[in-house]
Amino acid sequence: MGAVNKINDGSYDSKYATYLKLFSGEMIKAYESATIAKDTVQTRTLRNGKSLQFIYTGRMQAGYHTPGTPILGSGDPPVAEKTIVCDDLLISSAFVYDLDETLAHYSLRSEISAKIGHALAEAYDKKIFRIIAKAARQAHPITAAPGPEPGGSVIQLGTTNEYNAQALVDAFFEAASILDEKNVPKQGRHAVLSPRQYYALISQVDSNILNRDYGNTSGNLQSGEGLYEIAGISIKRSNNLPFLAGTVSSVPGENNDYSGDFSTHCGLIYQRDAAGVVEAIGPQVQTTGSDVRTMYQGDVVVGRLAMGADWLNPRT
């Protein structure tokens, strides 16, 4: 049953060729369902190189034409660049022993595949959220006229207000005002809160803020869903926000700087241009072949991902 096109030479690899594809699909599905940041920032694929260059373009000016003078196109906008490199290979692995798989009363490989996918997604999100938090404290790379372009912004909630629902709502509207004043596009605005902050918004704020598309107000409160947008900013929740970790140090294998003191942060509001991600190897699964399986009576299962992230446009 597991052979491809009924081609079976008796070896383990050919006899169970399609089973690995099912396992790989489960890992990738778990990764895509667990990652929050993936579709909220700029993502590029890295091929045949060690880094990727992003170009900033500043504002242009308009002026009046004087009759008889040539138009030479001398009003080019100021530009700057940002280079993002790829970190070392990120892996998550496990050894699946044949006997354990035989005796287990559940699908051991499915369970491990989900855990590998979640581990890679967690590492992915942590990197991006730290970069976005750092972007809020950066000046814009373009300083030439008619700039300088606006940099990042930090909204102060006040001491012990990180779980105060009204303070959070006020911060959303303040952030929307700041982004509008910086001429940041309304499309692609996102907020990421901790689960406790998210549920505080549902339980403490007037129910008019809930999304009626999920059903009536009572149903929304019971399900814990329905809060998806405030001031045009879509809301997500995650346990991988930087402030939940406090101070973070760099670790070997990171070629971009994700370190910093995030202890005073309590959430992120940003637009998709705030950070960039380069991916050299998307999420993949590898397993050992029949020789290793015979020797060790099991398989080593490896999930891998090669990516790097850094801030792009701090005004967003």
N, C-alpha and C positions, 0 to 999 in steps of 0.2 A: 504493500500500500504506500510505502514512503518513497519508492523509487521514482525518479524523474523519467517520464516517457517509457516506463516499464523496463528501463535499462538497469539491470541488477547483476553485477559480477560476483555477488556474494560478500563483498566487503561491507563493513559497517557504514562507510561514507556514502556508498551508492544506495544501500538498502534503506537508509533513513535520511536521504538527502533533503526531503521537504520539511522534516521536523525542525531543523535549525531555523528555517525561514519563519516558522510560526513563533519560535522563541524570540527571534530578532524583532519581529513585529510587535510582540508584547512589550519588549523593552522600550522601543521607540514610542509606542502608544503611551506608556507610563511616563516617559520623559516629556512628551508634548503636553500631556494633561497636567503635569506637575509644575512645569515652568510658567512663571507669571510674566517675566520681563521680555521674553523672546520677540513678541510682536509689537512691543511698545517703543523700541529704539531702532536706529538705523543698523541694518545688518548687511554685510557684504561677504562674498565668498573669496577666499584667498587662494590663488593658484600660481605656481611657478614664481614664488617670491616669499620673502620673510616678513614683509610689512605692506600696509596699504595706506595710501595718501588720501586725505580728505581736504578739499579746498573750501576756504571761507571766502565769501564775496560780500563786501560792504555796500553801503548805500551809494546811490548816485544823485547828482544834483541837476536841476533844470534851470535854464537861464534864457534870457531873451536874445534873439538874433538881431544883429546890426546889419542893415542893408549894405550890400557890397562886400561883406567879409565872408571868407570861405568857412565852411563847417568842416573841421578836420577830425572830429571824433576824438577830441582830447579829454573827454570827461569820463575816462575809464574808471570803474569802481576799484577801491583798494582791495587787495587780496592777501590772504595768509593761508598757511597750510598746517595740517595736523597729521602726524604719522602714528598709526596704531600697529604694534607688532603682535605676533602670535605668542601666547604662552606655551610652555612645554605641554606634552601630551597628558591629558587628564584621564585617569582610568578608575574604574571600580570593578573589582573581580571577586569571584567566589569559586570554590571547588565543590563540584557535585559528585558525591560518592554514589556508585551504582547501588549499593545495598541500601543506603539511606533513601534513595529515590524509589526503590522497590517496596520498602516497608512503610514509607510515608503514606498517610491516609488522605493526603491532599497533593495537588500538583506542585511538586517542589520547584521545578524549573520555572513555572509561571510566577511563583512567589519570588524567586531570586531575580527573575527578569524585571519585575516591578520594582524591587529594591534597588537594583542597579540603575534603572531609569530615574528613580527619585533622587538617588545620590548625585547623579550628573546634573539633574535639573536644579537641585539645591545649590550646588557649587556655582552653576551658571548664574542663577539669580543673585546670589550673594555678591558676586563680582560686579554685576551691573548696578545693583542698588548702591553699593559703596561708591562707584564711579559717579553716579548721579548726585549723591550727597556731596561729593567733593566738587562737582561742577558748580553747585550753588555758591561756592566760596571763591570762584575764579573770576578774574577779569577777562574781558573779551580780547582775543588775539589781535583784532583790527583796531588800531589806534589812530590811523591817518584820517584826514578830513574826507568827507564831512562828519566823520566820527569824532570821538571814539564810540564804538558800538557798546551798548549796555552789557554788563556782565551778569553774574548770578545774583540771586536775592535770597535772603533768609527771613522768614516770618517768625517773630517771637510770640509764642503762646503764653508765656509766663510760667512761673514755677508751679509744679504739680498740676498743670492743666493738660497734660498729654492725653488724659482720658476724659476730659471735660467736653461733652458733646457740643455744647454751644460754642465753646472756644474753637473747636475743630471746624464747625460750620463757618464761623466768622473767618477762619484762616482760608477756607476754600474761596470765599468771595474776595478776600484780599489778594489771594494768588491770581484769581481770574482777572482782577483789575490790573495787577502788575504785568501780567502777560499781555493784556490788551494794550497797555501803555507802551510796551516794547514792540508792538506790532507782530507778536508771535501768532501764527495761524491758529484758528480755533480747532482745526482738525488735529487729532492725535494727541490731545491733552489727557494725561492720566494721573491718578493718585494711587499710592500704595500705602495702606495702613496696616497696623497689626490687627489680628482678630479681635482683641479686646477693644481697640478703638472703634473698629467697624460695628461691633454689636452695641457699643455705648451709643453710637449714633442712632441706631434703630430703637433702643429702649428709652433713651432720654429725650430725644428731639420729637417735636410734634409730628404725628403720623403723616401729615401732608407731604413730608419729604420723601415718603416711600413711593416706589414705582408701582402704579396700579396695574401694569401689564402682567404682573405675576399673580394677580387675583385681588381679592378684597383685602382691606387693611388687616383684619384678623388673621387671614391666611399668611400674609407677609410676616407678621410678628411671630406667628407660630413656627414658620419655616426658617426664620432667620435670613431670608432672602428678600430681594426687592429694592435694596438701596444700591443703585447702580450709577448715579450721576448727581453731582451738585455743581451748580454754576457752569454747566457744560463740561465738567471734568469727570471722566469715567473713573469709577472706584474699584480697586482690587484689594485683596487682603493677602498677607503673606507673613510667615514666621521667619523670613530671611532678611528683614530690614536691619540696617547697620546698628541702630541704637539698641537693638536687642542683644547685640554682642559687645557693646561698649567700645573699648579700644582694640583695634585690630592691627596686628603686625604682619609684615610681609613674610612669605614662606618661600623656600626654594622651589623653583619652577615657574614662578610668576615673573614675567618680563615686563609687565605693566605695574604701576604702583596702585595697589588697592588698600594700602594701609592708612590709618588715621584714627583720630579720637572722635567717635560718633556718639559718645555718651549723652550729649545734650540734644541729639536729634530725636524726632518723634514721628516722622512720616515724610513722604516724598510727594511732591506735585511737580510735574514736568511735562514737556512736549517731546515728541519722538526724536527731535534733533539734539536732545541734551547729551546723548551718548551714542557711540558707534561700536559695533561688534564686527570682528573679522573671524571667519570660520574657515580653517584649513581642512578639518575633518569633521563632518557632522556626526551625530550620535550613531555609533555602529556597535555591533556585537561580534566577537571572535570566540571560537572554541577550539580546543585542541583536537588533533586528528586521531585516527584509530590506533596508531602506535603508542601514543601517550596514554590513551584510554586503556589499552591492554596492560601497560606497565603499572599504572596507578589505579586501575579499576574505577575510573571516573573521568570527569571532564573539568578542565579549568575554563570558566566562562568569564570573558572580559568585555566590559563596556568601555568605550573610549570616545573622547571628544577633544579636539584641538581648536582653541579659540582664544581671543584676546579682546579686551575692551578698554576704552578710555573715553573721557569726556570730549564732546565736540563743540557744541554751541552753548556756552554758559548762560546766555540770556534766556534760554528756554527751560 
